[in-house]
């Protein structure tokens, strides 16, 4: 019994520590299904892992070219994180060949590339005009147009937490 108690104590100390808030593959699958619908598992996702919310835990960013969107060819990008222990996600859906500022160029072949890049707080404030944005940028690059930068703003008053910037 003493051994079991010690094992449980160790599990609480080490198992519930820093990794407790990291987003898992299962978390990502659930949120991608929620954001992208039942057809999401037929798609080839790109996945990046990093602390894009600046909370000290690993988040996941995933995306794919959505050829089934009834509104047109688009790219579904989803950020999955935890806030106060609850799993949350936010999706952006830029369309290809759109005159919109958030639009992507090309036809999705090859698919846009997702990457992460660290900036300074001053650079992010200069780019977005917002204080408090996480300086870890999510970059969406279609290879033809300007880079799309997305920054997570934890204390943003709006419903959305991702702020878009493009040169």
Number of C-alpha atoms within 10 A of each C-alpha: 6 7 8 9 10 11 12 12 12 12 12 11 10 11 12 11 10 11 13 13 20 19 20 17 11 9 19 22 15 14 21 27 14 12 17 19 10 10 11 19 12 7 12 13 17 16 18 16 18 19 19 28 25 16 14 13 18 21 24 21 26 20 27 22 25 22 14 11 14 8 8 13 20 24 23 21 25 22 26 27 27 19 12 7 9 9 15 14 22 18 19 18 18 21 24 20 15 15 10 10 11 15 17 28 18 17 16 19 8 10 19 22 14 19 17 18 12 12 12 11 16 13 11 21 15 11 14 16 11 14 14 15 26 23 23 22 24 23 20 21 18 21 14 10 13 13 15 21 22 24 22 23 21 16 10 15 8 8 7 14 19 22 15 18 17 14 8
